[in-house]
Amino acid sequence: MKTDLTIALIPYDQMETIIPLVIQLNQGKIAEAVLKSRLRDMLAMGGYQCIGVYDAQKLIGVCGFWVLNKLYAGKHVEPDNVFVEPDYRSDGVGELMMNWLFNYAKSIDCIGAEVNCYAHNEKGKKFWERQGFEPLGYHMIKKFE
């Protein structure tokens, strides 16, 4: 792994810098304007934050996360929209983000973490398992028309 990478919380007023990486994550299937609108709504709700990994000034990785409290899970973090630029993959950037996130979560009294991973994303599933996550159930979705 490159040793000169830095990781930091992205301030709310700079949060739109994650949009180009989120577009790549979603393979361009969600329009930029839609992502920006959703991001504004997420920030207004509170509880959403994002960390960025930087190579000098270039944002090369992101990990959004929610701080949540649920009856079955207690106070925890939920990583969301985790993405690393292709040229930096397999260099430990994802693990760097998770180490940072888990340490941060402990510092704000979280007792764990939960994550959703697309069923077809085998690489993602293996990544999350390496980070200590275990399957608990199914994440299901219903869209209203």
FIDO-292136 format. One line per 10 residues: number of its first residue (from 1); their letters; for each residue x, y, z of C-alpha. Coordinates in Angstrom, 3 decimals. Layout:
<sites>
NUM = a = X Y Z ~ ...
</sites>
This chain:
<sites>
1 = mktdltiali = 0.000 0.000 0.000 ~ 1.127 3.525 -0.658 ~ 2.235 5.010 2.633 ~ 1.380 8.610 1.828 ~ -2.390 8.124 1.682 ~ -4.448 10.165 4.133 ~ -7.906 9.486 5.475 ~ -10.350 12.006 6.925 ~ -14.003 12.791 7.448 ~ -15.324 14.785 4.518
11 = pydqmetiip = -16.959 18.033 5.717 ~ -20.624 18.427 4.760 ~ -19.839 21.429 2.549 ~ -17.453 19.236 0.499 ~ -19.602 16.123 0.434 ~ -20.483 16.439 -3.256 ~ -16.851 15.532 -4.033 ~ -17.884 11.895 -3.526 ~ -20.365 11.976 -6.434 ~ -17.890 11.007 -9.220
21 = lviqlnqgki = -16.851 7.917 -7.241 ~ -20.466 7.014 -6.430 ~ -21.280 7.274 -10.145 ~ -18.521 4.735 -10.833 ~ -19.769 2.528 -7.995 ~ -23.241 2.457 -9.547 ~ -21.811 2.028 -13.059 ~ -23.517 5.228 -14.205 ~ -26.996 3.773 -13.635 ~ -28.076 6.681 -11.423
31 = aeavlksrlr = -27.953 10.184 -12.866 ~ -25.622 12.709 -11.242 ~ -28.508 15.087 -10.523 ~ -30.424 12.315 -8.749 ~ -27.377 11.391 -6.658 ~ -26.827 15.028 -5.663 ~ -30.470 15.413 -4.673 ~ -30.422 12.210 -2.632 ~ -27.169 13.228 -0.954 ~ -28.637 16.593 0.074
41 = dmlamggyqc = -31.650 14.785 1.581 ~ -29.387 12.285 3.391 ~ -27.318 15.084 4.904 ~ -30.469 16.927 6.003 ~ -31.671 13.799 7.833 ~ -28.542 13.697 9.987 ~ -26.571 10.620 10.963 ~ -24.785 10.288 7.598 ~ -21.069 10.945 7.284 ~ -18.361 9.985 4.828
51 = igvydaqkli = -14.656 9.335 5.018 ~ -12.336 9.935 2.124 ~ -8.962 8.457 1.278 ~ -6.644 10.880 -0.495 ~ -3.501 10.383 -2.537 ~ -2.107 13.894 -2.181 ~ -5.229 15.978 -3.030 ~ -6.911 13.289 -5.167 ~ -9.906 11.511 -3.631 ~ -9.318 7.829 -4.413
61 = gvcgfwvlnk = -11.647 6.071 -1.975 ~ -14.843 6.773 -0.069 ~ -16.858 5.113 2.632 ~ -20.130 6.705 3.569 ~ -21.617 5.556 6.832 ~ -24.655 5.933 9.000 ~ -24.580 6.056 12.777 ~ -27.697 4.128 13.800 ~ -29.344 2.663 16.839 ~ -31.650 -0.308 16.321
71 = lyagkhvepd = -33.386 -2.549 18.824 ~ -31.673 -5.711 17.594 ~ -28.227 -4.182 17.015 ~ -27.770 -1.301 19.460 ~ -25.731 1.757 18.470 ~ -23.656 0.888 15.431 ~ -22.192 2.151 12.178 ~ -23.364 1.020 8.765 ~ -20.853 1.495 5.926 ~ -22.548 2.624 2.719
81 = nvfvepdyrs = -21.310 3.400 -0.792 ~ -17.809 2.025 -0.281 ~ -15.648 2.541 -3.352 ~ -11.951 2.568 -4.228 ~ -10.593 3.784 -7.572 ~ -9.615 0.769 -9.713 ~ -5.894 1.692 -9.799 ~ -5.777 1.510 -5.983 ~ -7.646 -1.752 -5.448 ~ -5.937 -4.713 -3.772
91 = dgvgelmmnw = -3.572 -2.262 -2.050 ~ -5.286 -2.343 1.356 ~ -7.258 0.897 0.902 ~ -10.540 -0.775 1.861 ~ -9.008 -2.230 4.994 ~ -7.513 1.180 5.838 ~ -10.997 2.705 5.630 ~ -12.564 -0.025 7.755 ~ -9.866 0.241 10.431 ~ -10.450 3.994 10.578
101 = lfnyaksidc = -14.228 3.556 10.654 ~ -14.217 0.883 13.358 ~ -11.900 2.940 15.569 ~ -14.121 5.985 15.056 ~ -17.231 3.928 15.849 ~ -15.710 2.701 19.104 ~ -14.788 6.276 20.042 ~ -18.468 7.311 19.794 ~ -19.625 4.281 21.801 ~ -20.873 2.096 18.975
111 = igaevncyah = -21.014 -1.592 19.841 ~ -20.682 -2.922 16.300 ~ -21.301 -2.495 12.606 ~ -23.650 -3.887 9.989 ~ -23.420 -3.760 6.232 ~ -25.546 -4.463 3.181 ~ -23.922 -6.056 0.155 ~ -25.526 -6.759 -3.210 ~ -26.258 -10.471 -3.610 ~ -24.328 -10.650 -6.909
121 = nekgkkfwer = -21.234 -8.895 -5.504 ~ -18.995 -11.850 -4.656 ~ -15.850 -9.714 -4.278 ~ -17.699 -7.405 -1.919 ~ -19.039 -10.317 0.102 ~ -15.525 -11.714 0.503 ~ -14.201 -8.279 1.486 ~ -16.828 -7.878 4.210 ~ -16.169 -11.381 5.517 ~ -12.433 -10.558 5.765
131 = qgfeplgyhm = -13.449 -7.544 7.852 ~ -15.220 -9.840 10.328 ~ -18.826 -9.522 9.136 ~ -21.065 -12.582 9.250 ~ -24.376 -13.044 7.417 ~ -27.395 -12.533 9.663 ~ -30.341 -12.423 7.275 ~ -31.588 -11.047 4.000 ~ -31.742 -7.404 3.016 ~ -34.834 -7.029 0.882
141 = ikkfe = -36.254 -4.053 -0.979 ~ -39.604 -3.102 -2.498 ~ -39.894 -0.127 -4.812 ~ -43.122 1.860 -5.074 ~ -44.204 2.961 -8.521
</sites>
